[in-house]
Amino acid sequence: MAKIGYDRGRRRRARRVCTAFVLCALFALCGCAPKGGTVKYTESEAVKEANAYISAHKAEVNDLYRGNYHLNPEVGWMNDPNGFIYFKGQYHLFYQNDPFHTENILAGWSHAVSDDLVTWKQLGAAIRPDHDYDADGCWSGSAIEKDGRLYILYTGHYMRNGVRLETQNLAWSDDGIVFHKYEGNPVIGPDLVPEGTSTEDFRDPYVWKHGDTYYLLAGTMETGYAKVLLFKSKDLFHWEYANTFLRRAGAGFCWECPNLIPLGDTDLFVVSPVDYPHAEHAFHNYNSTVYALGEVLYGSGKMSAGAFREVDYGIDFYAPQLMKRSEKEALMIGWLNMWGRSYPTSELGHGWVGTISLPRIVTVENGVMHQRPIEALENYFGEPVKVRDTLRGSKNYENFRGGASFSR
C-alpha cells in the first residue's frame, strides 16, 4: 500500500531496529490456530462502528461522477484492491477504505462481491484497525482459501511517538464476510526481517501455495535497493524467512504490492515501485507498476527474472492484484487513482474518492505480457450500430447513443 507525503530523507535514515524488536515483543500475544470446522464470529466493535457510519452516510454521497461499471467506495476514501479471490461461488474483492474521511487517514479493508466481475454488491467493512499492531491502519494484503476457510494476510501499520513499524498479520472467515484476527498476530514481525532491511517500509503480503508449502512476498527496501522478501510456512500461522526474492538498484527506492503468478512455463512477477526512474515515454508516474518474467527457484528462495516493463502507460493505474484463472490466464485489477493527485470528488465535497479498474485477463505470449478486457463486459453492450457516411458538420443517427447501458 502506498502512502501520502513521502519523506524520503527520513526513510533513508538508520532503521529503529531496537525499538521495533521491543514493539514486536509487546505485540506477540498468545494465541492458537483455529480448530477444524465452521466457527461463527461476530463483528469487532471497530467494524460495527465503520458499518454503522457507512449505513448512516451513504445516502449523502453525491453520485455525479460515480462509475456504473467501476467499483467505487460506498463512503469515504478508497485505494489499493486487496484479497482478490474466488471463494464459495463468488468473486471477492477487498479494498483499502477509510469511510470516515475522503483522504487516507485510518484505512481498513472494505469488501464487495460479484458473480461476473462487472456488477458488484457492497458488503461494508471487513477489518478495521483495533489492535496495537494495526493501530494506524490495516494496510494492503492478499487472500487464500485453506480447508474451506478464507484467510487474509495484511500489513498492520503502527506509528506512535516517532516510532513506525509495519508487520504482517492474519485473519480468517468461514463465511467470507465476518473476519476474526489471529490472537498470535503479528505472524511476521521484525524478528524475521534480515538485518539492514527496513521495518518501517515492509508491507503488502502476497500469499500462494506451491506443493505443500505456503509462500509469501512482502515489499520493502534497504539503503540503495528496492526488494521483496520471501517467507514460507506449512500452516499460514508460523512463518520463516526464506530469502531475498528479488532485489535491484535503480528501480525505485521501495517496492510495494508484489504479485507472483505462474502462467504456463513462466512465472509472472508484478510489483509497484515508488519513484521508478523515468524513461523516454515510460514510468512517468511517481509510483509505477512493472512486471518481469522468469522462474521462481524454490530451492534457493529467489527468482531469476528478466528486465522490468511497464504494465500500464496511463497516468492512473497502481497497486494491482492478480489471481490465477487457469493454467495460462490470470485476472488483474488495479487502483485507478494515484498518490500526489488532486481528487475532485473530495474537493467538491461529494463524500467519496477512488476507483477500481475493470478486471483484465492477463496472458504471457512470446515473452510479453498481454492484457484484454474480461468477456463478461460483452453482456453489457447494447445492440451494435453500423453507419456508413461522410461526416461534415454535425449529424444525428438513429439508435446511436453514448453512455452506459444500465444504472446502479
VEXDREN-2710 file (C-alpha; in Angstrom, 1 decimal):
% VEXDREN-2710
k/r/px/py/pz
1/MET/0.0/0.0/0.0
2/ALA/1.3/3.4/-0.9
3/LYS/1.2/6.4/1.4
4/ILE/0.8/10.1/1.1
5/GLY/3.6/12.5/1.8
6/TYR/6.8/10.6/1.5
7/ASP/9.7/12.0/3.5
8/ARG/12.5/10.3/1.6
9/GLY/15.3/11.7/3.8
10/ARG/13.6/10.3/6.9
11/ARG/13.0/6.9/5.2
12/ARG/16.7/6.6/4.4
13/ARG/17.9/7.2/8.0
14/ALA/19.0/4.2/10.0
15/ARG/16.1/1.9/11.0
16/ARG/14.9/1.9/14.6
17/VAL/15.6/-1.8/14.9
18/CYS/15.9/-2.0/18.6
19/THR/12.7/-0.2/19.1
20/ALA/11.0/-2.4/16.6
21/PHE/12.0/-5.5/18.5
22/VAL/10.6/-4.1/21.7
23/LEU/7.3/-3.4/19.9
24/CYS/7.3/-6.8/18.4
25/ALA/7.6/-8.3/21.9
26/LEU/4.7/-6.2/23.1
27/PHE/2.6/-7.3/20.1
28/ALA/3.3/-11.0/20.4
29/LEU/0.0/-12.1/22.1
30/CYS/-0.6/-15.7/23.0
31/GLY/-3.0/-17.5/20.6
32/CYS/-3.8/-20.7/18.8
33/ALA/-4.7/-21.7/15.3
34/PRO/-8.4/-22.3/14.8
35/LYS/-9.7/-25.9/15.1
36/GLY/-11.3/-27.5/12.1
37/GLY/-15.0/-27.0/11.3
38/THR/-17.1/-23.9/11.0
39/VAL/-16.9/-21.2/13.7
40/LYS/-19.2/-18.2/13.7
41/TYR/-17.5/-14.9/14.7
42/THR/-19.1/-11.6/15.5
43/GLU/-18.0/-8.2/14.1
44/SER/-15.5/-6.3/16.1
45/GLU/-16.6/-3.0/17.6
46/ALA/-14.4/-1.2/15.1
47/VAL/-16.0/-2.9/12.2
48/LYS/-19.5/-2.3/13.7
49/GLU/-18.7/1.4/14.0
50/ALA/-17.5/1.7/10.4
51/ASN/-20.5/-0.2/9.0
52/ALA/-22.9/2.0/11.1
53/TYR/-21.2/5.1/9.7
54/ILE/-21.4/3.7/6.1
55/SER/-25.1/2.9/6.5
56/ALA/-25.9/6.3/8.0
57/HIS/-24.0/8.4/5.4
58/LYS/-24.0/6.5/2.1
59/ALA/-27.2/8.2/1.0
60/GLU/-25.5/11.6/1.4
61/VAL/-22.8/10.7/-1.2
62/ASN/-23.0/12.7/-4.5
63/ASP/-23.2/10.1/-7.3
64/LEU/-22.5/12.6/-10.1
65/TYR/-19.1/11.1/-11.0
66/ARG/-19.5/7.6/-9.7
67/GLY/-18.9/4.8/-12.2
68/ASN/-21.6/2.4/-13.4
69/TYR/-19.1/-0.4/-14.1
70/HIS/-16.2/0.6/-12.0
71/LEU/-16.2/-0.1/-8.3
72/ASN/-16.2/3.0/-6.0
73/PRO/-16.3/3.1/-2.2
74/GLU/-19.7/3.4/-0.6
75/VAL/-18.4/6.3/1.5
76/GLY/-15.0/8.0/2.0
77/TRP/-11.6/7.1/0.7
78/MET/-10.6/4.1/-1.5
79/ASN/-7.2/3.0/-2.7
80/ASP/-5.5/-0.4/-3.3
81/PRO/-7.5/-3.5/-4.2
82/ASN/-6.8/-6.3/-1.7
83/GLY/-7.6/-10.0/-1.2
84/PHE/-8.8/-10.7/-4.8
85/ILE/-10.1/-14.3/-4.8
86/TYR/-12.9/-16.6/-5.9
87/PHE/-14.5/-18.1/-2.8
88/LYS/-17.7/-20.1/-2.3
89/GLY/-19.1/-19.4/-5.8
90/GLN/-18.3/-15.6/-5.9
91/TYR/-15.5/-13.2/-6.7
92/HIS/-14.4/-11.4/-3.6
93/LEU/-12.6/-8.1/-3.7
94/PHE/-11.5/-6.1/-0.7
95/TYR/-10.1/-2.6/-0.9
96/GLN/-8.4/0.0/1.2
97/ASN/-11.1/2.2/2.7
98/ASP/-11.4/5.0/5.2
99/PRO/-15.2/5.6/5.4
100/PHE/-14.8/8.5/7.8
101/HIS/-12.6/10.7/5.6
102/THR/-12.0/11.5/1.9
103/GLU/-8.3/11.1/2.5
104/ASN/-6.4/8.1/3.8
105/ILE/-6.2/8.8/7.5
106/LEU/-7.1/5.4/9.0
107/ALA/-7.6/2.7/6.4
108/GLY/-9.0/-0.8/6.8
109/TRP/-10.5/-3.3/4.4
110/SER/-13.9/-3.0/2.9
111/HIS/-15.5/-5.7/0.8
112/ALA/-17.5/-6.3/-2.3
113/VAL/-18.6/-9.5/-4.1
114/SER/-19.5/-10.2/-7.7
115/ASP/-20.8/-13.0/-9.9
116/ASP/-19.2/-11.7/-13.1
117/LEU/-16.6/-9.1/-12.1
118/VAL/-18.7/-6.2/-13.5
119/THR/-21.6/-5.8/-11.2
120/TRP/-20.6/-5.6/-7.5
121/LYS/-22.5/-5.9/-4.2
122/GLN/-21.0/-3.9/-1.4
123/LEU/-20.7/-5.8/2.0
124/GLY/-19.2/-3.0/4.1
125/ALA/-16.1/-3.0/6.3
126/ALA/-14.3/-6.4/6.8
127/ILE/-11.4/-5.5/9.1
128/ARG/-10.6/-2.2/10.9
129/PRO/-7.6/-1.0/13.0
130/ASP/-8.3/-2.2/16.6
131/HIS/-5.0/-3.7/17.9
132/ASP/-1.6/-2.3/18.8
133/TYR/0.0/-3.9/15.7
134/ASP/-2.5/-2.3/13.3
135/ALA/-3.4/0.8/15.3
136/ASP/-2.7/3.2/12.4
137/GLY/-4.0/1.1/9.6
138/CYS/-4.9/-2.3/8.2
139/TRP/-3.0/-2.0/5.0
140/SER/-2.8/-4.0/1.8
141/GLY/-2.6/-7.7/1.5
142/SER/-4.0/-10.8/-0.2
143/ALA/-6.2/-13.8/0.4
144/ILE/-6.1/-17.6/0.1
145/GLU/-8.5/-20.5/0.8
146/LYS/-7.5/-23.3/3.1
147/ASP/-9.8/-26.2/4.1
148/GLY/-12.9/-24.2/3.2
149/ARG/-11.8/-21.2/5.2
150/LEU/-10.9/-17.8/3.7
151/TYR/-7.6/-16.4/5.2
152/ILE/-6.4/-12.9/4.6
153/LEU/-2.8/-11.6/5.3
154/TYR/-2.5/-7.9/5.6
155/THR/0.0/-5.3/6.8
156/GLY/-0.5/-3.8/10.3
157/HIS/0.8/-0.2/10.4
158/TYR/1.9/1.4/13.7
159/MET/3.0/5.0/14.1
160/ARG/3.4/6.4/17.6
161/ASN/5.8/8.9/19.2
162/GLY/8.1/8.9/16.3
163/VAL/8.2/5.1/16.0
164/ARG/6.9/3.4/12.9
165/LEU/6.6/-0.3/12.4
166/GLU/4.9/-2.5/9.7
167/THR/4.1/-6.2/10.4
168/GLN/2.2/-8.9/8.6
169/ASN/-0.9/-10.2/10.2
170/LEU/-3.5/-12.9/9.7
171/ALA/-7.3/-13.1/9.9
172/TRP/-9.9/-15.7/8.7
173/SER/-13.5/-16.2/7.9
174/ASP/-15.8/-19.1/7.4
175/ASP/-18.5/-17.2/5.5
176/GLY/-16.1/-14.8/3.7
177/ILE/-17.8/-11.8/5.4
178/VAL/-17.1/-11.7/9.1
179/PHE/-13.4/-12.0/10.0
180/HIS/-11.5/-13.0/13.1
181/LYS/-8.0/-11.7/13.7
182/TYR/-5.4/-14.3/14.9
183/GLU/-4.6/-13.8/18.6
184/GLY/-1.0/-14.5/17.8
185/ASN/-0.5/-11.6/15.4
186/PRO/1.8/-10.4/14.0
187/VAL/2.7/-13.6/12.2
188/ILE/5.7/-11.9/10.5
189/GLY/7.3/-9.2/12.7
190/PRO/10.7/-7.5/12.7
191/ASP/12.4/-10.6/14.3
192/LEU/12.0/-12.3/10.9
193/VAL/13.3/-9.4/8.8
194/PRO/17.0/-9.6/7.9
195/GLU/19.4/-7.1/9.2
196/GLY/19.7/-3.9/7.1
197/THR/16.1/-4.2/5.8
198/SER/13.5/-1.6/6.5
199/THR/10.9/-2.5/9.1
200/GLU/9.2/0.9/8.5
201/ASP/8.6/0.1/4.8
202/PHE/7.7/-3.6/5.0
203/ARG/4.3/-4.4/3.6
204/ASP/1.7/-5.8/1.2
205/PRO/1.9/-9.5/1.7
206/TYR/1.0/-11.7/-1.3
207/VAL/0.4/-15.4/-0.5
208/TRP/0.2/-18.5/-2.7
209/LYS/0.7/-22.3/-2.3
210/HIS/3.3/-24.4/-4.1
211/GLY/3.4/-28.1/-3.4
212/ASP/2.7/-28.5/0.3
213/THR/4.1/-25.1/1.3
214/TYR/2.7/-21.6/1.5
215/TYR/4.8/-18.7/0.3
216/LEU/4.5/-15.0/0.9
217/LEU/6.1/-12.0/-0.7
218/ALA/6.5/-8.7/1.1
219/GLY/7.7/-5.4/-0.4
220/THR/10.5/-3.5/1.3
221/MET/13.8/-1.7/0.8
222/GLU/17.3/-1.3/2.1
223/THR/19.8/1.5/1.5
224/GLY/20.3/1.8/-2.2
225/TYR/18.0/-1.1/-3.2
226/ALA/14.3/-1.9/-3.5
227/LYS/13.4/-5.5/-3.0
228/VAL/10.9/-8.1/-1.9
229/LEU/11.4/-10.8/0.7
230/LEU/10.2/-14.4/0.6
231/PHE/8.7/-16.2/3.6
232/LYS/7.4/-19.8/3.8
233/SER/5.0/-21.7/6.1
234/LYS/3.3/-25.1/6.4
235/ASP/0.1/-23.7/8.0
236/LEU/-0.2/-19.9/7.4
237/PHE/0.4/-19.3/11.1
238/HIS/4.1/-20.0/11.6
239/TRP/6.4/-18.4/9.1
240/GLU/10.1/-18.4/8.5
241/TYR/12.3/-16.1/6.3
242/ALA/13.4/-17.9/3.1
243/ASN/15.5/-15.3/1.2
244/THR/15.6/-12.0/-0.6
245/PHE/13.4/-13.0/-3.5
246/LEU/14.3/-10.2/-5.9
247/ARG/16.4/-7.0/-5.3
248/ARG/17.5/-4.3/-7.7
249/ALA/19.2/-0.9/-7.6
250/GLY/17.9/1.9/-9.7
251/ALA/14.4/0.5/-9.7
252/GLY/12.7/2.8/-7.2
253/PHE/13.5/3.2/-3.5
254/CYS/10.8/0.8/-2.2
255/TRP/8.7/-1.9/-3.9
256/GLU/5.0/-2.2/-3.0
257/CYS/2.2/-4.7/-3.7
258/PRO/4.2/-7.7/-5.1
259/ASN/2.3/-10.4/-7.0
260/LEU/3.5/-13.8/-8.3
261/ILE/1.5/-15.9/-10.8
262/PRO/2.8/-19.0/-12.6
263/LEU/1.4/-18.9/-16.2
264/GLY/2.3/-21.9/-18.4
265/ASP/6.1/-22.4/-18.3
266/THR/6.9/-19.0/-16.9
267/ASP/6.4/-17.1/-13.7
268/LEU/4.9/-13.6/-13.8
269/PHE/6.1/-11.1/-11.2
270/VAL/4.2/-7.8/-10.9
271/VAL/5.2/-5.0/-8.4
272/SER/4.6/-1.3/-7.8
273/PRO/7.9/0.6/-7.3
274/VAL/7.9/4.0/-5.6
275/ASP/10.0/6.6/-7.6
276/TYR/10.9/4.4/-10.6
277/PRO/13.3/6.3/-12.9
278/HIS/11.6/7.9/-15.9
279/ALA/12.4/6.6/-19.3
280/GLU/11.7/8.4/-22.6
281/HIS/7.9/7.7/-22.7
282/ALA/7.6/5.4/-19.7
283/PHE/7.4/5.4/-15.9
284/HIS/6.1/9.0/-15.7
285/ASN/4.1/8.2/-12.6
286/TYR/6.0/8.8/-9.4
287/ASN/4.6/5.4/-8.4
288/SER/4.7/3.0/-11.4
289/THR/3.7/-0.6/-11.9
290/VAL/6.0/-3.0/-13.6
291/TYR/6.3/-6.7/-14.5
292/ALA/9.1/-9.2/-15.1
293/LEU/9.1/-12.8/-16.4
294/GLY/11.3/-15.5/-15.1
295/GLU/11.4/-18.6/-12.9
296/VAL/11.0/-18.9/-9.1
297/LEU/13.8/-21.0/-7.7
298/TYR/12.0/-22.6/-4.8
299/GLY/15.1/-24.4/-3.6
300/SER/17.0/-21.1/-3.0
301/GLY/14.0/-18.8/-2.4
302/LYS/14.9/-16.5/-5.2
303/MET/13.6/-15.5/-8.6
304/SER/15.5/-15.4/-11.8
305/ALA/13.8/-12.6/-13.6
306/GLY/14.2/-10.5/-16.8
307/ALA/14.0/-6.8/-17.2
308/PHE/11.1/-4.7/-15.9
309/ARG/8.5/-3.5/-18.3
310/GLU/5.6/-1.1/-17.5
311/VAL/2.2/-2.7/-17.0
312/ASP/0.1/0.3/-18.0
313/TYR/1.2/3.6/-19.6
314/GLY/-1.7/5.5/-18.3
315/ILE/-1.3/8.1/-15.5
316/ASP/-3.6/6.4/-13.0
317/PHE/-3.0/2.7/-12.5
318/TYR/-1.3/1.3/-9.4
319/ALA/-1.1/-1.5/-6.8
320/PRO/-2.8/-4.2/-8.9
321/GLN/-3.8/-7.6/-7.5
322/LEU/-3.7/-10.7/-9.6
323/MET/-5.5/-14.0/-9.2
324/LYS/-5.0/-17.2/-11.2
325/ARG/-7.8/-18.0/-13.6
326/SER/-6.4/-21.0/-15.4
327/GLU/-3.0/-22.5/-16.2
328/LYS/-2.3/-19.8/-18.8
329/GLU/-4.5/-16.9/-17.6
330/ALA/-4.7/-14.6/-14.7
331/LEU/-7.1/-11.8/-13.7
332/MET/-5.7/-8.4/-12.8
333/ILE/-7.5/-5.5/-11.1
334/GLY/-5.9/-2.2/-10.0
335/TRP/-6.5/1.2/-8.4
336/LEU/-7.3/3.9/-10.9
337/ASN/-6.1/6.8/-8.9
338/MET/-2.6/7.8/-7.9
339/TRP/-0.8/9.4/-5.0
340/GLY/0.0/13.1/-5.3
341/ARG/-3.0/13.8/-7.4
342/SER/-5.9/16.3/-6.7
343/TYR/-9.2/14.4/-6.1
344/PRO/-12.2/16.4/-7.5
345/THR/-14.8/14.4/-5.6
346/SER/-13.1/15.3/-2.4
347/GLU/-12.6/18.9/-3.3
348/LEU/-16.2/19.2/-4.3
349/GLY/-17.5/17.6/-1.1
350/HIS/-19.0/14.6/-2.8
351/GLY/-18.1/12.3/0.1
352/TRP/-16.1/9.7/-1.8
353/VAL/-12.7/9.2/-3.5
354/GLY/-11.3/6.3/-5.5
355/THR/-12.0/3.9/-8.4
356/ILE/-11.0/0.3/-9.1
357/SER/-10.3/-0.7/-12.7
358/LEU/-12.3/-3.2/-14.7
359/PRO/-10.7/-6.6/-14.4
360/ARG/-8.3/-7.6/-17.2
361/ILE/-7.4/-11.0/-18.5
362/VAL/-3.6/-11.4/-18.4
363/THR/-1.6/-13.9/-20.5
364/VAL/2.1/-14.3/-21.5
365/GLU/2.8/-14.7/-25.2
366/ASN/6.2/-14.7/-26.8
367/GLY/7.9/-13.3/-23.8
368/VAL/5.4/-10.4/-23.4
369/MET/2.5/-9.8/-21.0
370/HIS/-0.8/-9.3/-22.9
371/GLN/-4.0/-7.8/-21.4
372/ARG/-7.6/-7.8/-22.7
373/PRO/-10.9/-6.9/-21.1
374/ILE/-12.9/-9.7/-19.4
375/GLU/-15.5/-11.4/-21.6
376/ALA/-18.4/-10.6/-19.2
377/LEU/-18.3/-6.9/-20.4
378/GLU/-19.9/-8.1/-23.6
379/ASN/-23.1/-8.9/-21.7
380/TYR/-23.5/-5.1/-21.0
381/PHE/-23.1/-4.0/-24.6
382/GLY/-26.1/-2.5/-26.4
383/GLU/-27.1/-3.5/-29.9
384/PRO/-24.4/-2.7/-32.5
385/VAL/-25.0/0.3/-34.8
386/LYS/-23.2/0.4/-38.2
387/VAL/-23.1/3.7/-40.1
388/ARG/-21.5/4.3/-43.5
389/ASP/-21.4/8.0/-44.1
390/THR/-19.2/11.0/-44.6
391/LEU/-19.4/13.4/-41.7
392/ARG/-19.5/17.1/-42.5
393/GLY/-20.5/19.4/-39.7
394/SER/-22.9/17.6/-37.2
395/LYS/-25.5/14.9/-37.7
396/ASN/-27.8/12.7/-35.7
397/TYR/-28.0/9.0/-36.2
398/GLU/-30.9/6.8/-35.2
399/ASN/-30.4/4.3/-32.4
400/PHE/-26.9/5.6/-31.7
401/ARG/-26.1/7.0/-28.2
402/GLY/-23.3/7.2/-25.8
403/GLY/-23.3/6.4/-22.1
404/ALA/-23.8/3.3/-20.0
405/SER/-26.4/0.7/-20.8
406/PHE/-27.6/0.4/-17.2
407/SER/-27.6/2.4/-13.9
408/ARG/-26.8/1.1/-10.5
END
